[in-house]
Amino acid sequence: MPQAMICCTSDTIVGNLVLGRVRAELVYASLGQRFRLIYCRYLEHEKLKDFPKANIVLLRPSMSFLLMKTRDVLSLESALPDFSKTTHIFLPVNDCRDVNTPEGGSHWSLLLVSLIDGVAFHYDSMYPANKQEGMLLAHKISELLGKPLKFVNLADSPQQNNSSDCGVFVCLLMQHLLIGRLLKAHAQDKVSMSMSGKNVDAKGGRTEMLRIIEAFRKEGERRRSRSVSRTRDKHKPSRSPPRIGDEQTPG
């Protein structure tokens, strides 16, 4: 099993979204950046808790986009996780060309960087639509870490049969590669990163993701309810007798 920590830098944005009203349309549209933040948190807190020594980074979409669009990637080091002991990095790839629209673009794919092998695997459900974007992001990671990376654009990636499932594919492939491949392997094992023959149930995935969103929404409501309750208790009249002011205390 890969060793070290697990990092997903998404709590603040996810928290803001969860405490608001999350609409079901988020799931039935092409899943965007904010949902991937929720799914990143879900994988971290619900799936990875049994693997405290795994050193795998799930990088949020906004940071992947920033890496792609920043000329001097070394200037981002302080904003990124410490990759010194990292074995693998998962990065969502977006085809947005406008630096002022980080949630724009029309297609998502997944880049899995194996630092211990020096390989960047690219999974594109509309192969080869995001090849250039995947290559660019792999180059940026290589430049950031000062390590050469071989880019592999996997032609056998499962393919979507419509124009709206790319977000679902990214989430489901990330979960399968993380939980079904990397975390099940022992340190000496050779793990196949090919997804050839893998069936992706996009419809079932959407249903499961809706369940996850609903669970987060309910948890947000519970937290907000507890917070309001504590605030009300704080302002309840005290039953203890009043005390005299300092100015009336005998000197």
C-alpha positions in Angstrom: 0.0 0.0 0.0 1.3 3.5 -0.7 2.5 5.2 2.5 1.8 8.6 4.2 -0.9 11.2 4.4 -4.2 11.9 2.6 -5.0 15.4 1.7 -8.1 17.0 0.2 -8.2 20.8 0.4 -11.9 21.5 0.1 -13.5 21.9 3.5 -14.3 25.6 3.4 -16.0 25.7 0.0 -17.7 22.4 0.6 -18.9 23.8 4.0 -20.4 26.8 2.4 -22.2 24.7 -0.2 -23.5 22.1 2.2 -25.0 24.7 4.5 -26.9 26.2 1.7 -29.7 24.7 -0.4 -28.1 22.1 -2.7 -30.3 21.5 -5.7 -30.8 18.0 -7.2 -30.1 19.5 -10.6 -26.4 19.6 -9.7 -26.4 15.8 -10.1 -28.5 15.6 -13.2 -26.5 18.2 -15.1 -22.8 17.8 -16.0 -21.3 17.6 -12.6 -19.2 20.7 -12.0 -16.4 21.8 -9.8 -18.3 22.3 -6.6 -19.7 18.8 -6.7 -16.2 17.4 -7.2 -15.2 19.2 -4.1 -18.0 17.5 -2.2 -17.0 14.1 -3.7 -13.4 14.7 -2.8 -14.4 15.4 0.8 -16.7 12.3 0.7 -13.8 10.0 -0.4 -11.5 11.5 2.2 -13.8 11.3 5.2 -15.9 8.2 4.4 -13.5 6.0 2.4 -10.0 6.9 3.4 -10.4 6.9 7.1 -9.4 3.3 7.3 -6.1 4.0 5.5 -4.4 6.6 7.7 -0.9 5.9 6.3 -1.8 6.3 2.7 0.0 9.3 1.2 -2.4 10.2 -1.6 -3.5 13.7 -2.6 -6.9 14.5 -4.0 -6.3 17.9 -5.5 -9.4 20.1 -5.8 -10.4 21.2 -9.3 -9.7 24.9 -8.7 -6.1 24.1 -7.8 -5.7 21.9 -10.9 -7.0 24.7 -13.0 -4.7 27.2 -11.3 -1.7 24.9 -12.0 -2.6 24.7 -15.6 -2.9 28.5 -16.1 0.0 29.7 -13.9 3.2 30.5 -15.8 5.4 30.2 -12.7 4.1 27.1 -10.9 6.8 27.4 -8.2 4.9 30.5 -7.0 2.1 28.3 -6.0 4.1 26.0 -3.6 2.8 27.7 -0.4 -0.8 27.2 -1.6 -0.4 23.5 -2.3 -0.1 20.5 -0.1 3.4 19.2 0.8 4.2 16.6 -1.9 7.5 15.5 -0.5 6.2 12.1 0.7 3.3 11.8 -1.7 3.0 8.7 -3.8 0.0 9.6 -6.0 -2.0 12.7 -7.0 -5.5 12.8 -8.4 -6.2 15.9 -10.5 -9.5 16.8 -12.3 -8.7 18.2 -15.8 -10.9 20.9 -17.4 -10.8 22.2 -21.0 -11.7 25.8 -20.0 -9.6 28.3 -21.8 -10.7 31.5 -20.0 -8.6 32.1 -16.9 -11.4 34.3 -15.5 -13.9 31.4 -15.5 -12.5 28.5 -13.4 -15.8 26.7 -13.5 -16.2 27.1 -17.2 -15.3 24.7 -20.0 -17.3 21.9 -21.5 -15.4 18.7 -20.6 -13.7 17.1 -17.6 -11.2 14.2 -17.5 -9.0 12.7 -14.8 -5.2 12.8 -14.4 -3.6 10.3 -12.0 0.1 11.0 -11.3 2.1 8.2 -9.8 5.2 9.9 -8.4 6.8 6.7 -7.4 6.7 5.5 -11.0 7.2 8.8 -12.7 4.0 8.3 -14.8 0.9 10.5 -15.4 -2.1 8.5 -16.5 -4.9 10.4 -18.3 -8.4 9.0 -18.3 -10.7 10.8 -20.8 -14.3 9.6 -21.3 -14.4 11.4 -24.7 -11.0 10.3 -25.8 -8.9 12.1 -26.9 -10.7 15.4 -26.3 -8.7 16.6 -23.3 -5.3 15.2 -24.4 -3.6 18.6 -24.7 -5.0 19.8 -21.3 -3.9 16.5 -19.7 -0.4 16.9 -21.1 -0.2 20.5 -20.0 -1.2 19.6 -16.4 1.2 16.7 -16.3 4.0 19.1 -17.5 3.1 21.6 -14.8 3.2 19.0 -12.0 6.5 17.8 -13.4 7.9 21.3 -13.3 6.5 22.0 -9.8 8.1 18.8 -8.3 11.3 18.9 -10.4 10.7 15.3 -11.5 10.2 14.0 -15.1 6.9 12.4 -15.8 5.9 10.1 -18.7 2.4 11.1 -20.0 0.2 8.2 -20.9 -3.1 9.0 -22.6 -5.1 5.8 -22.0 -7.1 4.9 -25.1 -8.9 2.2 -23.3 -10.6 4.6 -20.8 -14.4 3.9 -20.5 -16.3 6.2 -22.8 -19.5 8.1 -22.2 -22.3 7.9 -24.7 -23.7 11.4 -24.2 -22.4 14.9 -23.7 -23.2 15.3 -20.0 -21.6 12.3 -18.1 -17.9 13.5 -18.0 -18.3 14.7 -14.4 -19.8 11.4 -13.3 -17.0 9.4 -15.0 -14.3 11.5 -13.3 -15.8 10.9 -9.8 -16.5 7.1 -10.4 -13.1 6.5 -12.0 -11.3 8.3 -9.2 -13.1 6.2 -6.6 -12.4 3.0 -8.4 -8.7 3.7 -9.0 -8.3 4.9 -5.4 -10.3 2.4 -3.4 -10.3 -0.5 -5.8 -6.7 -0.4 -7.0 -4.2 1.7 -5.0 -5.5 1.2 -1.5 -6.0 -2.5 -1.9 -2.5 -3.1 -3.1 0.5 -4.0 -1.0 3.8 -2.1 -1.2 5.4 -4.7 -3.4 2.5 -5.2 -5.8 2.4 -4.0 -9.4 -1.0 -2.3 -9.9 -2.5 -2.1 -13.3 -3.8 1.4 -14.1 -5.6 0.4 -17.2 -9.4 0.7 -17.1 -9.9 -1.6 -20.1 -13.2 -3.4 -19.9 -14.4 -1.4 -16.9 -18.1 -0.7 -17.0 -19.1 2.7 -15.7 -22.7 2.8 -14.5 -23.3 6.5 -14.9 -27.0 6.3 -14.1 -26.3 4.4 -10.9 -23.5 6.8 -10.1 -25.8 9.8 -10.4 -28.2 8.1 -8.0 -25.5 7.4 -5.5 -24.2 11.0 -5.8 -27.6 12.4 -5.1 -27.7 10.3 -2.0 -24.3 11.7 -0.9 -25.5 15.3 -1.6 -28.6 14.7 0.4 -26.6 13.3 3.3 -24.3 16.3 3.3 -27.4 18.6 3.2 -29.0 16.9 6.2 -25.7 17.0 8.1 -25.4 20.8 7.3 -28.9 21.3 8.6 -28.1 19.4 11.9 -25.0 21.5 12.4 -26.9 24.7 11.8 -29.7 23.7 14.1 -27.2 22.9 16.9 -25.5 26.3 16.3 -28.8 28.2 16.6 -29.7 26.2 19.7 -26.4 27.1 21.4 -26.9 30.8 20.5 -30.4 30.8 22.0 -29.2 29.1 25.2 -26.5 31.7 25.5 -29.1 34.5 25.6 -31.5 32.9 28.1 -32.0 34.9 31.3 -29.8 33.6 34.1 -31.5 32.1 37.1 -28.8 33.1 39.5 -29.2 36.3 41.6 -27.7 39.6 40.2 -24.4 40.8 41.6 -23.6 44.4 42.5 -21.3 46.5 40.2 -17.7 47.0 40.9 -18.2 50.7 41.6 -20.5 49.8 44.5 -18.1 47.4 46.1 -16.7 48.8 49.4 -13.1 49.9 49.1 
